[in-house]
Amino acid sequence: MKTKIILFLICKFSFLSLNAQEFVGLSMGASYAYDIYYSLTDGITATPERTNWDLAFSTNPSDNNIRINSGNAVRLYEVSNNINEWENITSLNSDALRLRNSNVDWSYGAFVVNTSDGLNYGWGDYNSETNIIEGSRIYIIEYGSSIKKIIINSLNLGIYNFTIANLNGSGEQNISVDTTPYSDKNFIYYSIETNEILDREPNSSSWDLLFTKYEEDLNNEVANPLNYSQPYFVAGVLTNGNIIAQYEGPSSDIIPFSELDTTSNINTIGWDWKEYTGTFSIVPNLSYYIADQDQTSIHKIVFESFSGQSSGNVSFNILETEQLLNYENDFSTNEFKIYPNPSSGKFYLDFQPNSDVFVSIKNLSGQTIKHEKLNNSTLIDLSDQAQGFYIIHITGTNINKVKKVSIVK
């Protein structure tokens, strides 16, 4: 009988007179046996076995993404771009192209990282007449002690069809995976060994962090999946596409989110918040600021301990540092007003014109949308921007304010 010990300690205490800081301890189990999906607001939301799958099929109807379980030593090689050679593929040659998942973006799995010109989508070509992606490449996949050849035949209306066989052609199977019942997930999973479809992750809106084991390039922060110089299995944290920033400074600092360099790279936290010198220790003066899935609040994470694969225990402090939806109190002062908020993109900035002010507007990824000098009240037009949250920084004589506005369409 398998026993999970996932959550070993939670406590709360006051911190700098702000919101309560929470100390969280969780366990991935010995040899990192479990994936831990964690919500910034709700805690642990799922604890599936980490090694019970080989392929992950995207449920997004706009892409054809397929990832492999790199943390379980699943390896993928492209061996031919001619599907008519299927019968002739009987071995893995030394010149086969090794393909890996992107650890920067969930949407670039091993089967789609090697795209070419035209209508090629990695494993297949888009047929503009039928709106079907049709298989155009042959792969060899290694998993556990097994090796097989595989071709993704098609993706049509959310249904993936693929063929898999032993290298000598025996045991050939034609398999379909229907992703449409799982549209509230990022992926639906498949085990080649057991021939099972596995619903193993929580709804895409209900998690922010994934504690897991995966393969990373130790020499490249934004690794090219086709050119790993030093591949290595790591245990770390991937995010659910959240807006996030790394801060290198005293862990007691509280930095406004608008002042940080943000990104949506899923491995921003990654694995290197810890180091190994016989035992694991936490890298000092390192913290992470992350927006939740709804972009309603910012949380700061500081890691406290990591035990390694003996138990997979990890602990961290988490603190909510900003609320992004506190409109009534946050947007009206004696110095100026911004209204209406939320709006469809047009905001009126009203202030007392005693001198020039400078207005800088950024999105939550840190990109500057507008920067201008004003000397009287004006209309700020952001209607050409996407729905979401934006940071307005106003500076001038006797004024230095950062406000948040929301565009709703």
C-alpha positions as CSV (number, residue, x, y, z in Angstrom):
1,M,0.0,0.0,0.0
2,K,1.3,3.4,-0.9
3,T,1.1,6.2,1.6
4,K,1.3,9.9,0.8
5,I,2.7,12.4,3.3
6,I,2.0,15.6,1.5
7,L,1.5,18.4,4.0
8,F,3.6,18.2,7.2
9,L,3.3,21.7,8.7
10,I,1.3,24.9,8.2
11,C,1.3,27.8,10.6
12,K,0.5,31.5,10.3
13,F,1.9,34.6,12.1
14,S,1.9,38.3,11.7
15,F,4.6,39.9,9.5
16,L,5.4,43.6,9.2
17,S,1.9,44.6,10.0
18,L,0.8,43.4,6.5
19,N,-1.3,40.3,5.7
20,A,-0.5,37.1,7.6
21,Q,2.6,35.2,6.5
22,E,2.0,31.5,6.0
23,F,4.7,28.9,6.6
24,V,4.1,25.9,4.3
25,G,5.8,22.6,4.4
26,L,4.9,19.9,1.8
27,S,6.5,16.7,0.6
28,M,6.9,15.2,-2.9
29,G,7.7,11.9,-1.3
30,A,10.9,9.8,-1.5
31,S,12.5,10.0,-5.0
32,Y,9.9,12.8,-5.7
33,A,7.1,10.2,-6.2
34,Y,4.4,12.8,-6.4
35,D,3.6,16.0,-8.3
36,I,2.3,18.7,-6.0
37,Y,-0.1,21.2,-7.5
38,Y,-0.4,24.3,-5.3
39,S,-2.7,27.3,-5.3
40,L,-1.5,30.6,-3.8
41,T,-4.9,31.1,-2.2
42,D,-6.1,27.5,-1.5
43,G,-3.0,25.5,-0.9
44,I,-2.5,22.0,-2.3
45,T,-5.1,21.1,-5.0
46,A,-3.8,17.8,-6.4
47,T,-1.1,15.2,-5.6
48,P,-0.9,12.7,-8.5
49,E,1.8,10.2,-9.0
50,R,4.6,11.7,-11.0
51,T,5.7,8.7,-13.0
52,N,2.4,7.2,-14.1
53,W,2.3,8.9,-17.5
54,D,4.4,9.3,-20.7
55,L,2.6,11.7,-23.0
56,A,0.6,14.9,-22.2
57,F,-1.9,16.2,-24.8
58,S,-2.9,19.8,-24.8
59,T,-6.6,20.5,-24.4
60,N,-6.3,23.9,-26.0
61,P,-8.3,23.8,-29.3
62,S,-5.9,26.3,-30.8
63,D,-2.7,24.2,-30.6
64,N,-1.4,20.7,-31.2
65,N,1.0,20.6,-28.3
66,I,2.3,17.2,-26.9
67,R,4.7,17.1,-24.0
68,I,6.7,14.1,-22.7
69,N,7.4,13.1,-19.1
70,S,11.0,14.2,-19.0
71,G,11.2,13.8,-15.2
72,N,10.6,10.1,-15.7
73,A,13.4,9.8,-18.3
74,V,11.0,9.6,-21.3
75,R,13.1,10.4,-24.4
76,L,11.9,11.4,-27.8
77,Y,13.9,11.3,-31.1
78,E,12.8,12.5,-34.6
79,V,14.0,9.8,-37.0
80,S,12.2,10.7,-40.3
81,N,10.2,13.4,-42.0
82,N,8.7,10.9,-44.4
83,I,5.8,8.9,-43.0
84,N,6.1,6.4,-45.8
85,E,9.3,5.1,-44.1
86,W,7.3,3.7,-41.2
87,E,8.0,0.1,-42.1
88,N,11.7,0.8,-42.6
89,I,12.3,2.3,-39.1
90,T,13.8,-0.6,-37.1
91,S,16.5,1.0,-35.0
92,L,17.6,4.3,-33.3
93,N,20.5,5.7,-35.3
94,S,23.1,8.0,-33.7
95,D,22.1,10.9,-35.9
96,A,18.5,10.9,-34.7
97,L,17.4,14.4,-33.4
98,R,16.8,14.4,-29.6
99,L,13.7,16.5,-28.8
100,R,12.9,18.0,-25.4
101,N,10.1,20.0,-23.8
102,S,10.5,23.8,-23.4
103,N,10.7,24.7,-19.7
104,V,9.9,28.3,-20.5
105,D,6.5,27.8,-22.0
106,W,4.1,24.9,-21.5
107,S,2.9,25.3,-25.1
108,Y,6.1,24.0,-26.6
109,G,6.3,20.3,-25.8
110,A,8.9,17.9,-27.4
111,F,6.6,17.0,-30.3
112,V,6.2,20.6,-31.5
113,V,9.6,22.3,-30.7
114,N,11.1,21.4,-34.1
115,T,8.7,23.2,-36.5
116,S,9.7,24.1,-40.0
117,D,8.5,26.6,-42.6
118,G,5.1,26.8,-44.1
119,L,2.2,25.0,-42.4
120,N,4.3,22.6,-40.4
121,Y,3.3,22.3,-36.7
122,G,6.1,20.0,-35.5
123,W,4.7,16.5,-35.7
124,G,2.3,17.4,-38.4
125,D,1.2,19.7,-41.3
126,Y,-1.9,21.8,-41.3
127,N,-4.3,20.9,-44.1
128,S,-6.1,24.2,-44.9
129,E,-8.8,22.4,-46.8
130,T,-9.9,20.0,-44.1
131,N,-8.6,22.1,-41.0
132,I,-6.9,18.9,-39.8
133,I,-3.3,18.6,-38.7
134,E,-1.9,15.5,-40.5
135,G,1.1,13.6,-39.3
136,S,4.3,14.1,-41.3
137,R,7.1,12.8,-39.0
138,I,8.2,9.6,-37.4
139,Y,9.6,9.4,-33.9
140,I,11.2,6.9,-31.6
141,I,10.3,7.1,-27.9
142,E,12.1,5.6,-25.0
143,Y,10.3,5.1,-21.7
144,G,11.4,2.9,-18.8
145,S,13.2,-0.1,-20.3
146,S,11.0,0.1,-23.5
147,I,11.6,1.6,-26.9
148,K,9.0,2.1,-29.6
149,K,8.4,4.0,-32.8
150,I,5.4,6.4,-32.9
151,I,3.7,8.7,-35.4
152,I,1.0,11.2,-34.5
153,N,-1.5,10.6,-37.4
154,S,-3.8,13.5,-36.9
155,L,-5.6,16.1,-34.7
156,N,-9.2,16.7,-35.7
157,L,-11.7,18.5,-33.5
158,G,-9.7,17.9,-30.3
159,I,-9.1,14.2,-31.0
160,Y,-5.5,13.0,-31.4
161,N,-4.9,9.8,-33.3
162,F,-1.5,8.1,-33.2
163,T,0.1,4.8,-34.1
164,I,2.8,3.1,-31.9
165,A,4.7,-0.2,-32.4
166,N,7.8,-2.1,-31.5
167,L,10.8,-1.3,-33.7
168,N,10.4,-4.6,-35.5
169,G,6.8,-3.7,-36.3
170,S,5.1,-6.0,-33.9
171,G,2.5,-5.0,-31.4
172,E,1.3,-2.1,-33.5
173,Q,-1.6,-0.1,-32.0
174,N,-3.7,2.7,-33.3
175,I,-4.9,4.9,-30.4
176,S,-7.2,7.9,-30.1
177,V,-7.2,10.5,-27.2
178,D,-10.2,12.7,-27.0
179,T,-9.3,16.0,-25.2
180,T,-12.7,17.6,-25.5
181,P,-14.1,16.3,-22.1
182,Y,-11.1,17.9,-20.3
183,S,-11.3,21.5,-21.6
184,D,-11.0,22.8,-18.0
185,K,-7.5,21.3,-17.8
186,N,-4.2,22.3,-19.4
187,F,-3.4,18.7,-20.4
188,I,-4.8,15.2,-20.5
189,Y,-2.3,12.4,-20.0
190,Y,-1.5,9.0,-21.5
191,S,0.5,6.0,-20.3
192,I,2.0,3.9,-23.1
193,E,2.8,1.1,-20.7
194,T,-0.8,0.7,-19.4
195,N,-2.6,2.1,-22.4
196,E,-4.6,4.4,-20.1
197,I,-5.8,8.0,-20.4
198,L,-5.1,9.7,-17.1
199,D,-7.0,12.7,-15.7
200,R,-4.4,13.7,-13.2
201,E,-4.1,17.5,-12.9
202,P,-6.5,20.0,-11.3
203,N,-8.5,22.6,-13.3
204,S,-6.3,25.1,-15.0
205,S,-7.7,28.0,-12.9
206,S,-7.1,26.3,-9.6
207,W,-3.3,26.0,-9.4
208,D,-0.3,28.4,-9.6
209,L,2.8,26.2,-8.7
210,L,3.8,22.7,-9.6
211,F,6.5,21.0,-7.5
212,T,7.9,18.3,-9.7
213,K,11.0,16.7,-11.2
214,Y,11.9,17.5,-14.8
215,E,14.9,17.8,-17.1
216,E,16.7,21.1,-17.4
217,D,19.8,22.6,-19.0
218,L,22.1,23.7,-16.2
219,N,24.0,26.1,-18.4
220,N,21.1,28.0,-20.0
221,E,18.4,29.9,-18.1
222,V,16.2,30.0,-21.2
223,A,17.2,26.7,-22.7
224,N,16.8,25.8,-26.3
225,P,15.1,22.4,-26.2
226,L,17.1,21.3,-29.3
227,N,20.5,22.2,-27.9
228,Y,20.9,21.3,-24.2
229,S,24.6,21.6,-23.3
230,Q,24.3,20.1,-19.8
231,P,21.0,18.2,-19.3
232,Y,20.3,17.2,-15.8
233,F,17.3,16.0,-13.8
234,V,16.2,18.6,-11.3
235,A,13.5,19.0,-8.6
236,G,11.9,22.4,-8.7
237,V,8.9,24.5,-9.2
238,L,7.1,25.4,-12.4
239,T,4.4,28.0,-12.6
240,N,1.0,28.0,-14.5
241,G,1.9,30.8,-16.8
242,N,1.6,33.3,-13.9
243,I,3.2,36.8,-14.1
244,I,6.3,36.4,-11.8
245,A,9.5,38.2,-10.8
246,Q,12.7,37.1,-9.1
247,Y,14.1,39.5,-6.5
248,E,17.7,39.3,-5.3
249,G,18.0,41.2,-2.0
250,P,17.2,40.8,1.7
251,S,14.3,38.5,2.2
252,S,12.8,41.0,4.6
253,D,12.3,43.5,1.8
254,I,8.8,44.1,0.4
255,I,9.1,45.4,-3.2
256,P,6.1,46.8,-5.1
257,F,5.3,44.5,-8.0
258,S,5.4,47.4,-10.5
259,E,9.1,48.0,-9.7
260,L,10.2,44.4,-10.5
261,D,11.2,42.9,-13.9
262,T,8.4,40.5,-14.5
263,T,8.0,37.5,-16.9
264,S,5.7,34.6,-17.6
265,N,8.4,32.0,-18.0
266,I,7.3,28.9,-16.2
267,N,10.7,28.1,-14.8
268,T,11.4,31.5,-13.2
269,I,11.4,29.8,-9.8
270,G,12.8,26.6,-11.2
271,W,15.4,24.6,-9.3
272,D,18.3,27.0,-8.4
273,W,16.8,28.5,-5.3
274,K,18.7,25.7,-3.5
275,E,22.3,24.4,-3.7
276,Y,24.0,21.2,-2.9
277,T,27.3,20.9,-1.0
278,G,26.9,17.5,0.6
279,T,23.6,18.6,1.9
280,F,21.0,21.0,0.5
281,S,20.9,24.6,1.6
282,I,18.7,27.5,0.5
283,V,20.3,30.3,-1.6
284,P,20.2,33.5,0.6
285,N,18.7,36.8,-0.4
286,L,16.4,35.4,-3.0
287,S,12.6,35.7,-3.2
288,Y,9.9,35.5,-5.8
289,Y,6.8,37.7,-6.4
290,I,4.0,36.1,-8.2
291,A,0.5,37.1,-9.3
292,D,-2.3,34.6,-8.8
293,Q,-4.3,33.1,-11.7
294,D,-6.9,35.8,-11.5
295,Q,-4.3,38.5,-11.2
296,T,-6.1,39.8,-8.1
297,S,-3.2,39.7,-5.7
298,I,0.6,39.4,-5.4
299,H,2.3,36.9,-3.2
300,K,5.9,36.8,-2.1
301,I,7.6,33.4,-1.7
302,V,10.8,32.8,0.3
303,F,12.1,29.2,0.5
304,E,13.3,27.9,3.9
305,S,14.4,24.3,3.4
306,F,14.7,21.3,1.0
307,S,15.6,17.8,2.0
308,G,16.4,16.2,-1.4
309,Q,15.1,12.9,-2.8
310,S,15.3,11.1,0.6
311,S,11.9,12.6,1.5
312,G,11.1,15.3,-1.1
313,N,10.3,17.7,1.8
314,V,10.3,21.4,1.0
315,S,9.2,24.4,3.0
316,F,8.7,28.1,2.2
317,N,7.1,31.3,3.6
318,I,4.4,32.9,1.5
319,L,3.0,36.4,2.1
320,E,0.3,38.3,0.2
321,T,1.9,41.7,-0.4
322,E,-0.6,43.5,-2.7
323,Q,-4.3,43.5,-3.6
324,L,-4.9,44.4,-7.2
325,L,-8.6,44.9,-7.0
326,N,-8.9,47.4,-4.1
327,Y,-10.5,50.1,-6.4
328,E,-12.4,52.3,-4.0
329,N,-9.6,52.9,-1.6
330,D,-6.7,52.7,-4.0
331,F,-7.8,55.1,-6.8
332,S,-9.1,58.2,-5.1
333,T,-6.9,60.6,-3.2
334,N,-6.7,64.3,-2.5
335,E,-3.9,64.5,-5.1
336,F,-5.6,62.9,-8.0
337,K,-8.3,60.5,-9.2
338,I,-8.4,57.8,-11.9
339,Y,-11.9,56.8,-13.0
340,P,-13.9,54.9,-14.1
341,N,-12.2,51.8,-12.9
342,P,-12.6,49.1,-14.2
343,S,-13.4,50.5,-17.7
344,S,-13.3,49.3,-21.3
345,G,-10.0,51.1,-21.7
346,K,-10.6,54.8,-21.2
347,F,-9.6,56.3,-17.9
348,Y,-9.9,59.9,-16.8
349,L,-6.9,61.2,-14.9
350,D,-7.8,64.2,-12.7
351,F,-5.1,66.0,-10.7
352,Q,-4.3,69.5,-9.4
353,P,-2.0,71.1,-12.0
354,N,0.7,72.7,-9.8
355,S,3.5,71.4,-12.1
356,D,4.2,68.9,-14.8
357,V,3.7,65.2,-14.0
358,F,5.1,62.2,-15.9
359,V,2.8,59.2,-16.5
360,S,4.2,55.8,-17.3
361,I,1.9,52.9,-18.0
362,K,3.0,49.2,-18.0
363,N,1.3,45.9,-18.3
364,L,2.0,43.2,-15.7
365,S,4.7,41.7,-17.9
366,G,6.7,44.9,-17.3
367,Q,6.3,46.3,-20.9
368,T,5.8,50.1,-21.1
369,I,2.6,50.9,-23.0
370,K,2.7,54.7,-22.7
371,H,5.0,57.3,-21.3
372,E,4.1,61.0,-21.5
373,K,4.3,64.4,-19.7
374,L,1.1,66.1,-18.6
375,N,0.3,69.5,-17.1
376,N,-3.4,69.1,-16.7
377,S,-6.2,66.5,-16.3
378,T,-6.6,64.3,-19.3
379,L,-8.2,61.2,-20.8
380,I,-5.9,58.1,-20.9
381,D,-7.0,55.8,-23.8
382,L,-5.9,52.2,-23.4
383,S,-8.8,50.8,-25.4
384,D,-6.3,49.2,-27.9
385,Q,-4.9,47.1,-25.1
386,A,-5.9,43.6,-24.1
387,Q,-8.2,42.9,-21.1
388,G,-6.3,42.7,-17.8
389,F,-4.5,44.8,-15.3
390,Y,-2.1,47.7,-15.9
391,I,0.2,49.8,-13.7
392,I,0.1,53.6,-13.8
393,H,3.1,55.4,-12.3
394,I,2.7,59.1,-11.7
395,T,5.7,61.2,-10.7
396,G,6.2,65.0,-10.3
397,T,6.8,67.6,-7.7
398,N,5.5,66.3,-4.4
399,I,3.9,63.3,-6.0
400,N,5.1,59.7,-6.6
401,K,2.2,57.3,-6.9
402,V,1.6,53.8,-8.4
403,K,-1.9,52.8,-9.2
404,K,-3.5,49.8,-10.8
405,V,-6.3,49.9,-13.4
406,S,-8.4,47.1,-14.9
407,I,-9.5,46.9,-18.6
408,V,-12.7,44.7,-18.9
409,K,-14.1,44.0,-22.4
